Protein backbone atom coordinates (compact mmCIF):
# COMPACT_ATOMS: atom_id res chain seq x y z
CA UNK A 1 0.00 0.00 0.00
CA UNK A 2 1.19 3.58 -0.62
CA UNK A 3 0.05 7.10 -0.02
CA UNK A 4 -0.95 9.11 -3.09
CA UNK A 5 1.03 12.38 -3.57
CA UNK A 6 -1.13 15.44 -3.50
CA UNK A 7 -1.65 17.33 -6.81
CA UNK A 8 -0.24 20.60 -5.41
CA UNK A 9 3.13 18.95 -4.72
CA UNK A 10 3.26 17.56 -8.27
CA UNK A 11 2.70 21.02 -9.76
CA UNK A 12 5.49 22.54 -7.66
CA UNK A 13 8.00 19.92 -8.77
CA UNK A 14 7.14 20.53 -12.44
CA UNK A 15 7.75 24.25 -11.99
CA UNK A 16 11.14 23.64 -10.33
CA UNK A 17 12.17 21.33 -13.21
CA UNK A 18 11.16 23.94 -15.79
CA UNK A 19 13.20 26.65 -14.07
CA UNK A 20 16.20 24.36 -13.91
CA UNK A 21 15.93 23.66 -17.62
CA UNK A 22 15.67 27.41 -18.34
CA UNK A 23 18.80 28.19 -16.33
CA UNK A 24 20.72 25.50 -18.16
CA UNK A 25 19.78 27.15 -21.48
CA UNK A 26 21.11 30.58 -20.36
CA UNK A 27 24.60 29.08 -20.04
CA UNK A 28 24.91 28.97 -23.89
CA UNK A 29 24.59 32.82 -24.38
CA UNK A 30 27.83 34.47 -25.81
CA UNK A 31 30.05 36.13 -23.23
CA UNK A 32 30.41 39.91 -23.40
CA UNK A 33 32.97 41.60 -25.70
CA UNK A 34 36.07 42.48 -23.75
CA UNK A 35 38.11 44.16 -26.54
CA UNK A 36 38.34 44.64 -30.30
CA UNK A 37 41.36 43.76 -32.43
CA UNK A 38 41.70 46.03 -35.48
CA UNK A 39 43.47 45.18 -38.71
CA UNK A 40 43.96 48.20 -41.00
CA UNK A 41 45.00 47.65 -44.62
CA UNK A 42 46.55 50.85 -46.09
CA UNK A 43 46.17 53.39 -43.29
CA UNK A 44 47.36 56.23 -45.55
CA UNK A 45 45.63 55.85 -48.93
CA UNK A 46 45.83 58.52 -51.62
CA UNK A 47 42.81 60.39 -52.92
CA UNK A 48 40.83 58.01 -55.12
CA UNK A 49 42.17 54.86 -53.42
CA UNK A 50 40.48 52.57 -50.87
CA UNK A 51 41.54 51.16 -47.52
CA UNK A 52 39.99 48.59 -45.18
CA UNK A 53 39.44 48.46 -41.45
CA UNK A 54 38.86 44.93 -40.13
CA UNK A 55 37.46 44.34 -36.61
CA UNK A 56 37.68 41.17 -34.53
CA UNK A 57 35.79 41.23 -31.16
CA UNK A 58 37.15 38.91 -28.43
CA UNK A 59 36.11 37.98 -24.89
CA UNK A 60 38.20 38.34 -21.76
CA UNK A 61 39.95 35.05 -22.57
CA UNK A 62 40.89 36.19 -26.06
CA UNK A 63 38.35 33.98 -27.79
CA UNK A 64 36.88 35.40 -31.01
CA UNK A 65 33.21 36.28 -30.74
CA UNK A 66 30.64 36.14 -33.49
CA UNK A 67 29.33 39.66 -32.85
CA UNK A 68 28.46 42.17 -35.61
CA UNK A 69 30.46 45.41 -35.73
CA UNK A 70 29.55 48.88 -37.02
CA UNK A 71 31.89 51.44 -38.60
CA UNK A 72 31.61 55.25 -38.83
CA UNK A 73 33.86 58.03 -40.19
CA UNK A 74 34.39 61.18 -38.15
CA UNK A 75 35.13 63.26 -41.29
CA UNK A 76 33.20 61.83 -44.24
CA UNK A 77 34.39 64.70 -46.44
CA UNK A 78 37.90 63.27 -46.16
CA UNK A 79 36.98 59.57 -46.27
CA UNK A 80 33.80 57.55 -46.05
CA UNK A 81 33.50 54.06 -44.58
CA UNK A 82 31.03 51.26 -45.25
CA UNK A 83 29.13 50.86 -41.98
CA UNK A 84 29.08 47.06 -42.15
CA UNK A 85 32.30 45.90 -43.82
CA UNK A 86 34.81 48.68 -43.00
CA UNK A 87 35.80 49.60 -46.58
CA UNK A 88 37.21 53.16 -46.62
CA UNK A 89 37.00 55.44 -49.70
CA UNK A 90 39.60 58.28 -49.71
CA UNK A 91 38.10 61.55 -51.00
CA UNK A 92 40.37 64.47 -50.04
CA UNK A 93 43.67 65.01 -48.18
CA UNK A 94 43.48 65.02 -44.38
CA UNK A 95 42.79 62.82 -41.35
CA UNK A 96 39.61 61.06 -40.28
CA UNK A 97 38.88 58.94 -37.22
CA UNK A 98 37.13 55.63 -37.90
CA UNK A 99 35.00 54.52 -34.94
CA UNK A 100 34.32 50.79 -34.56
CA UNK A 101 31.56 49.49 -32.26
CA UNK A 102 31.19 45.75 -31.49
CA UNK A 103 28.77 44.51 -28.78
CA UNK A 104 28.78 47.86 -27.02
CA UNK A 105 32.59 48.14 -26.96
CA UNK A 106 34.08 51.08 -28.92
CA UNK A 107 37.57 51.60 -30.38
CA UNK A 108 39.03 53.94 -33.00
CA UNK A 109 41.76 54.21 -35.63
CA UNK A 110 42.95 57.12 -37.74
CA UNK A 111 43.11 57.11 -41.54
CA UNK A 112 45.40 59.67 -43.19
CA UNK A 113 44.47 60.48 -46.78
CA UNK A 114 47.37 61.67 -48.94
CA UNK A 115 47.06 63.83 -52.09
CA UNK A 116 46.59 62.21 -55.46
CA UNK A 117 49.83 61.52 -57.40
CA UNK A 118 50.45 63.48 -60.62
CA UNK A 119 53.25 62.97 -63.17
CA UNK A 120 55.53 65.50 -64.89
CA UNK A 121 57.10 64.37 -68.17
CA UNK A 122 60.21 66.34 -69.27
CA UNK A 123 61.68 66.03 -72.78
CA UNK A 124 64.96 67.67 -73.87
CA UNK A 125 65.38 68.55 -77.55
CA UNK A 126 68.26 69.82 -79.69
CA UNK A 127 71.84 70.46 -78.60
CA UNK A 128 73.62 69.76 -75.33
CA UNK A 129 71.89 70.94 -72.18
CA UNK A 130 70.14 69.80 -69.02
CA UNK A 131 66.76 70.40 -67.39
CA UNK A 132 66.66 70.11 -63.60
CA UNK A 133 63.45 69.71 -61.56
CA UNK A 134 63.19 70.82 -57.92
CA UNK A 135 61.91 68.80 -56.17
CA UNK A 136 62.97 65.78 -58.18
CA UNK A 137 60.14 63.88 -59.89
CA UNK A 138 58.69 62.57 -62.00
CA UNK A 139 55.73 61.97 -59.64
CA UNK A 140 54.47 64.53 -57.12
CA UNK A 141 51.72 65.02 -54.59
CA UNK A 142 48.92 67.02 -56.18
CA UNK A 143 49.44 70.72 -55.42
CA UNK A 144 53.26 70.57 -55.36
CA UNK A 145 55.10 73.56 -56.88
CA UNK A 146 57.94 72.37 -59.14
CA UNK A 147 60.71 74.65 -60.43
CA UNK A 148 62.38 73.68 -63.72
CA UNK A 149 65.76 75.13 -64.71
CA UNK A 150 67.21 74.81 -68.20
CA UNK A 151 71.02 74.86 -68.27
CA UNK A 152 72.86 74.85 -71.62
CA UNK A 153 76.29 73.27 -71.79
CA UNK A 154 79.32 74.89 -73.41
CA UNK A 155 78.66 75.70 -77.05
CA UNK A 156 74.87 75.68 -76.77
CA UNK A 157 72.04 77.99 -75.74
CA UNK A 158 68.54 77.47 -74.42
CA UNK A 159 66.01 78.56 -77.04
CA UNK A 160 62.68 77.96 -75.30
CA UNK A 161 60.05 75.86 -73.56
CA UNK A 162 57.18 73.87 -74.98
CA UNK A 163 54.17 72.24 -73.36
CA UNK A 164 53.10 73.48 -69.93
CA UNK A 165 56.00 76.02 -69.78
CA UNK A 166 55.51 77.38 -73.33
CA UNK A 167 54.20 80.84 -72.22
CA UNK A 168 57.62 81.58 -70.65
CA UNK A 169 59.47 81.40 -73.98
CA UNK A 170 63.25 81.31 -73.53
CA UNK A 171 63.23 82.17 -69.80
CA UNK A 172 65.45 79.41 -68.36
CA UNK A 173 63.24 79.00 -65.24
CA UNK A 174 59.68 77.70 -65.14
CA UNK A 175 57.47 77.12 -62.10
CA UNK A 176 54.55 74.70 -62.35
CA UNK A 177 51.71 74.05 -59.90
CA UNK A 178 51.20 70.31 -60.30
CA UNK A 179 47.44 69.82 -59.99
CA UNK A 180 47.24 67.51 -63.02
CA UNK A 181 49.66 65.48 -65.13
CA UNK A 182 51.85 67.78 -67.23
CA UNK A 183 54.40 67.54 -70.05
CA UNK A 184 57.22 69.99 -70.78
CA UNK A 185 59.81 70.22 -73.57
CA UNK A 186 63.02 72.26 -73.45
CA UNK A 187 64.97 72.99 -76.61
CA UNK A 188 68.68 73.75 -76.84
CA UNK A 189 70.58 74.95 -79.91
CA UNK A 190 74.23 74.88 -80.95
CA UNK A 191 75.96 78.29 -80.72
CA UNK A 192 79.07 79.12 -82.79
CA UNK A 193 81.18 82.27 -82.88
CA UNK A 194 82.98 83.61 -85.95
CA UNK A 195 85.24 86.64 -86.24
CA UNK A 196 87.56 88.31 -88.70
CA UNK A 197 88.15 91.48 -90.65
CA UNK A 198 85.95 93.26 -93.16
CA UNK A 199 87.27 95.79 -95.65
CA UNK A 200 85.59 97.96 -98.19
CA UNK A 201 86.65 99.54 -101.44
CA UNK A 202 87.00 103.29 -101.57
CA UNK A 203 84.49 105.83 -102.75
CA UNK A 204 85.28 109.30 -104.09
CA UNK A 205 83.52 112.29 -102.58
CA UNK A 206 83.56 115.93 -103.65
CA UNK A 207 82.08 118.72 -101.55
CA UNK A 208 80.44 121.93 -102.67
CA UNK A 209 83.66 123.78 -101.86
CA UNK A 210 85.62 121.56 -104.22
CA UNK A 211 87.29 119.41 -101.61
CA UNK A 212 87.85 115.87 -102.77
CA UNK A 213 87.99 112.86 -100.48
CA UNK A 214 88.44 109.11 -100.57
CA UNK A 215 86.23 107.23 -98.11
CA UNK A 216 86.70 103.62 -96.92
CA UNK A 217 85.53 101.41 -94.05
CA UNK A 218 87.29 98.59 -92.18
CA UNK A 219 87.12 96.83 -88.85
CA UNK A 220 86.61 93.54 -87.01
CA UNK A 221 83.36 91.71 -87.73
CA UNK A 222 81.86 89.24 -85.24
CA UNK A 223 79.01 86.83 -85.98
CA UNK A 224 77.33 84.55 -83.45
CA UNK A 225 75.17 81.80 -84.94
CA UNK A 226 72.55 79.61 -83.33
CA UNK A 227 71.63 76.46 -85.25
CA UNK A 228 68.04 75.58 -84.49
CA UNK A 229 66.47 72.13 -84.57
CA UNK A 230 64.39 73.03 -87.66
CA UNK A 231 67.62 73.76 -89.63
CA UNK A 232 67.10 77.52 -89.48
CA UNK A 233 69.93 79.76 -88.35
CA UNK A 234 69.58 82.83 -86.14
CA UNK A 235 72.14 85.06 -84.52
CA UNK A 236 73.73 88.48 -84.34
CA UNK A 237 76.37 90.30 -86.37
CA UNK A 238 78.34 93.28 -85.03
CA UNK A 239 81.02 95.45 -86.58
CA UNK A 240 83.49 97.80 -84.91
CA UNK A 241 83.88 100.01 -87.96
CA UNK A 242 86.40 102.73 -88.61
CA UNK A 243 85.36 105.17 -91.34
CA UNK A 244 88.51 106.56 -92.91
CA UNK A 245 88.37 109.83 -94.87
CA UNK A 246 91.47 110.90 -96.84
CA UNK A 247 91.83 114.27 -98.58
CA UNK A 248 92.70 113.70 -102.23
CA UNK A 249 92.38 117.24 -103.54
CA UNK A 250 91.94 120.85 -102.37
CA UNK A 251 91.04 123.85 -104.53
CA UNK A 252 93.20 126.97 -104.29
CA UNK A 253 92.47 129.03 -101.23
CA UNK A 254 90.41 126.31 -99.55
CA UNK A 255 91.66 124.31 -96.62
CA UNK A 256 90.16 120.79 -96.78
CA UNK A 257 90.28 118.70 -93.63
CA UNK A 258 89.08 115.26 -92.62
CA UNK A 259 88.86 113.18 -89.51
CA UNK A 260 88.21 109.44 -89.29
CA UNK A 261 85.52 108.23 -86.89
CA UNK A 262 84.22 105.00 -85.42
CA UNK A 263 80.75 103.49 -85.40
CA UNK A 264 79.34 100.19 -84.17
CA UNK A 265 76.56 98.87 -86.40
CA UNK A 266 74.86 95.56 -85.60
CA UNK A 267 71.97 93.47 -86.82
CA UNK A 268 70.13 90.19 -86.50
CA UNK A 269 71.09 87.26 -88.71
CA UNK A 270 68.58 84.89 -90.26
CA UNK A 271 69.10 81.99 -92.62
CA UNK A 272 68.52 78.40 -93.59
CA UNK A 273 71.37 75.92 -93.56
CA UNK A 274 74.46 77.68 -94.95
CA UNK A 275 72.81 80.80 -96.41
CA UNK A 276 72.76 83.85 -94.16
CA UNK A 277 71.43 87.41 -94.39
CA UNK A 278 71.62 90.43 -92.10
CA UNK A 279 71.46 94.21 -92.11
CA UNK A 280 73.92 96.01 -89.86
CA UNK A 281 72.99 99.53 -88.82
CA UNK A 282 74.05 102.11 -86.25
CA UNK A 283 70.59 103.63 -86.33
CA UNK A 284 71.86 106.94 -87.70
CA UNK A 285 73.94 107.13 -90.88
CA UNK A 286 75.46 103.66 -91.41
CA UNK A 287 73.65 100.79 -93.09
CA UNK A 288 75.16 97.57 -94.45
CA UNK A 289 72.93 94.74 -95.82
CA UNK A 290 74.96 91.56 -96.25
CA UNK A 291 74.54 88.11 -97.73
CA UNK A 292 76.88 85.35 -96.62
CA UNK A 293 77.59 81.66 -97.08
CA UNK A 294 78.98 79.29 -94.51
CA UNK A 295 81.30 76.48 -95.53
CA UNK A 296 82.56 74.45 -92.57
CA UNK A 297 84.40 76.80 -90.23
CA UNK A 298 84.40 79.76 -92.65
CA UNK A 299 81.81 82.40 -93.49
CA UNK A 300 82.28 84.59 -96.52
CA UNK A 301 80.01 87.46 -97.44
CA UNK A 302 79.59 90.81 -99.07
CA UNK A 303 77.32 93.84 -99.26
CA UNK A 304 77.17 97.52 -100.10
CA UNK A 305 77.60 100.03 -97.30
CA UNK A 306 75.49 103.17 -97.36
CA UNK A 307 77.04 105.95 -95.28
CA UNK A 308 76.02 109.59 -95.05
CA UNK A 309 78.75 112.12 -94.22
CA UNK A 310 78.29 115.78 -93.34
CA UNK A 311 80.48 118.83 -93.74
CA UNK A 312 80.84 121.62 -91.21
CA UNK A 313 77.73 123.30 -92.59
CA UNK A 314 75.64 120.19 -92.10
CA UNK A 315 75.38 119.39 -95.80
CA UNK A 316 74.88 115.65 -96.31
CA UNK A 317 77.02 113.61 -98.71
CA UNK A 318 75.89 109.99 -99.17
CA UNK A 319 78.46 107.46 -100.27
CA UNK A 320 78.25 103.79 -101.26
CA UNK A 321 81.03 101.32 -100.59
CA UNK A 322 81.33 97.69 -101.72
CA UNK A 323 82.57 95.62 -98.81
CA UNK A 324 83.38 91.96 -98.28
CA UNK A 325 84.63 89.71 -95.51
CA UNK A 326 85.95 86.27 -94.64
CA UNK A 327 85.68 85.27 -91.01
CA UNK A 328 86.63 82.09 -89.18
CA UNK A 329 85.04 80.00 -86.45
CA UNK A 330 86.63 80.61 -83.06
Steps between C-alpha positions, in 0.01 A plus 500: 500500500619858438386852560400701193698827452284806507448689169641827640837335569513361145444846351779652710751238389414561133561872545839439666603269212399761242704771672800271516473430129474875428813578701692231317406665168633843612849350532531489115468885451824665357722666758536878483756669270810588695704668221523548124802412287534727195677415177549802271604445138655820353462754780619784274327462162520767231198687370302262280634185670331271755606359835345243734445487873442147632360441852522183708311506837636268773396407854709536813675171419594614151246279327353642178133588527243486225369852564413751224700824488409847371734756342472881477725778364553815704574708186307357205619787280851357528408130489182298522470151647253220433310460827495120483822384333751778582599592142641856496479728192760784499350827371727792596830554686481501880431280803182324607427288806325169432287389796432127538224370730463126577258376771501835676881528506649794304849552354646734238773527237619791289516499120729756335407581141790619284469716185453338163824431306562696178780449245728753328657387172811697390647469149828664391542588132788627286858564609678430827327618815325386816162560663490471879179460704474611864372298675606198299217310329355369289204440736374756752225549753220700341552870576882485506684799348784381274777728371667403171838645401645468151881505493684499165843342483803662338434581136121498528217731603150448632247609238167440674237290674213301358199337662393624843790754515451636145369846611842574657685482167878491545498586873722224644279459812144370510279442804208258475216435745449126460124451531480269197742297289719730290755476218782745427759523221821704512695573184871576477690620193865493396673841523811583293711815491680634193726803471732667254559817305280678249632753251332717246606658175535875487249754382579847366324799651504864393352779710336821388822685581696278264667285761556146384514199729545125491279312746547139619383279787676218687483324833449171684175317428350253749215259426332272753284225351238281661408185308141412576343155492292590191823573303448876515783724613465807721756723662659842518764682297697798634768717345747735667539721195752772435396744227815639343486827304810607303536837326587443135468854369456861617410800284716812524427706806294228668625300793350148484512291815380156601478292811435126522231379740370177647153349502359170623222368277330169580211291378316172532596207279249263345552210264442141403785252503809676361335812354495805725367856477519802729484878499746680725407852604606758757154652492627831363708519182652153447319213332651178364277217363703182457458155352734224611571131454639263757732219398626297796684735734500796258241764416547719197273787408458835337273803481485868416543751780289814494655778708398864523773753583454866588719805460536779753189668362291189549474420130450126449714296260387138454757247390479133401778253567530137387624293791581134553625275777632156587473400863595182683341291773659561839 
